[in-house]
Amino acid sequence: MIDPFEVVRSGSALSYVIIAVAIAGSAVFPPLPSETMMFAAGAAVGANVLPLVPVLAAGAAGSLLGDGIGYVVGRTVGERALARLARGERGKRSVAWARRTLGSRGGPLVAVARFIPGGQTAVTITAGSLGFPRRRFAAFAGLGAVVWAGYGTLVGALGGDAVRSGSWIGLVAAVAIVLAVAAVAEVARRREGR
């Protein structure tokens, strides 16, 4: 069996396909490790194993494709998809939050959904089922995809460099970036919950 992370670390041309497919797949099957894949790709960039621009393009393309798949699922099966997504208590809360927030701040929510655990799937499917305008969805999903791919690549490059060089500075910077993004996402989520 092929280890996708090993392929990315090797610098193979197949790396870009693996990055894009893993990230796109995580939109409809959240257990796929999209963040881990983006961080690994970033580490490969930091080690000069893979070039920056194709990694960013693969990450952003995979993210945008995954968002588009979620949107189409929402458009075609709508409420059935939401009912399936909202089976557990956490899923119910995610879908309710996505409905509420899409109504008030739809575009920006689509852009930041990938940064919120469980948010991307709930937001993209809900946006499709509610008939959120396609072009607006694509524009904000594209913006979010580029920012998210840049974030993942930067964190991976800093963390990978820290491991290779034995310097803690890059690792501390990577952890600080992750914590800052998580804190901002949590503050935004709590503000919307009021």
N, C-alpha and C positions, 0 to 999 in steps of 0.2 A: 504494500500500500504506500502511496506517495504521502510524505509529510509536507503539507503546504508551507509550513514555516521554514523547513529546510530548503525548499525550492527558492523561497524569497531570500534566505541567507546566502544561497549559492550565487545569486545574481543572474539566474537564468532568464531568458526572454519570456518564459512562461510566468515569471513572477507577476507581471502586470495583469495578466488574465486572472491569476489566483487572487490577487489583491481585490480586483474589481468584483469578481464573483462572490468571494467571501463577504464583502461589504454589502453588496446588493442582496445576497441571501439573508443577511441578518435583519433586513427590514421586514421580512415575512416570517422568519424563523429566528427570533431574538437570541436563542442560545448560541448561535454562531458567533465566534469571537471577533467582531469587526474592529473593536478598539485595539485588541491585542495584535491583530493583523496589521493595523496601521502603525502601531508602535514598532513592530518588528520591521516593517518596511522603512520606517524612519531610521531605525538603527542601521539598516543596510545602507541608507543614504549617508549617514554619518561615518560609516566605515568605507565609503567610496566604493561599495560593491554595486550599488544601483544609483543612477543619476536622479537628481531631485525632480525635475520637471515631469518625466514620465510617471514617477511614483505619485506625485500630486495629482496628475491627470487620471491615473488609474483609481486612486482613492476617491476623488471627486466624482468620476464617472460611475463608479460602483454605488456611491451614496445616492446620486441623483437617480440612477436606474432603480435602486431599491425603493426610494421614495415614490417613484412613478408606478412601480408595481403595487405598492400599498394603496396608492390613489385609485388605480384601475380596479383593484379588488373592492375597494369601497364603493366605486361607481357601479360595478356590475352586481355585486351581491349585497351591498349596503348593510341593512340591518342584521342580516344573518351573520355577516362577518363580525359586526360589532357585538352581537350576542355571544358568539364564540370567543371573542377576545375578552369579554366581560364575564367570563364564567366564575372566576375567583373574586375574592373581595378586592384584592389589589387591582385586578383588571377592571372591575366596576368603577373603582375610584379613578383609574387612568382614563377610561372612556368618558366619564362624567366631566372630569377636568378638561379633557380635550374639547368636548362639545361646548362647554362654557367659555373657554378661552378662545376657541376659533371664532365664536360669535363676536367677541370684543376686540381681539388682537390677532386676527387670523394670519396675516402675512408674516409678521415677526415670529409667531409661534412656529410656523412651518420651518423657518430658518434655524431656530434653536432647538427644535425637537430632538435632533440626534444627540445633543448633549445631555438630555434628560433620560435617566434610566426608565425604560418602558415607554418613553414619550414618543419616540419615532413611529412605532407601529400604531399606537393609539391615534396619533395625530394624522398620519397619512391616510389610514383607512377611514377615520371620521371625516376628514376633509373631502374625500371622494364621496362618501355616503351623503354628506350634506350638500353636495353640489358646489363646493368651493370653486371659484373660477379657475379653469385650467391654466391659463397663461400666468395668472398671479401666483398660483401654486408653483408652477415650474420656475418662475423667477426667484421666488423666495427659497425654494428647495435648492436651486442652483447656488445661490449665495451661501446658504448653510453648508452645502456640500464642499465648496471651496474652502470656507473657513475651517470646517471640521477636518478636512484632509490636511490642511496646513498645520493645525494644532497637533494632530496625531503624528505627523512627520517630525515636527519640531521636538515634541516630547520624546519620541523614539530616538532621534538623533542625539539629543542631549544625554538621555539615559544611557544609550549605547556607547557614546564617547566616554562617559564617566566609568563604565565598566572596563572598557579597553585601556584607558589611561591610568586608572586607579585614582583619579581625582574625584573628590566628592562634590565639587562645584557644579558640574553638569547634572549630577544626580539630584542634588538639592534644588537646582533650578527646575528640572523636570517635575519633581514632586510638588514644588511650589506652584507651577503652572496648573497641574492637575487639580490640586486643592483649591486654587483660586477659581477655576472653571466650575468645579463642583459646588463651591460656596455660592457663586453667582446664580447657578441653576437652582439651588435649594432656596435661596432668598426669593427668586422670581416665582418659584412654585408655591411657596408659602404666601406670598402677596396675592397670588391668584386665588388661593384657597379661601380668602376672607370673604 
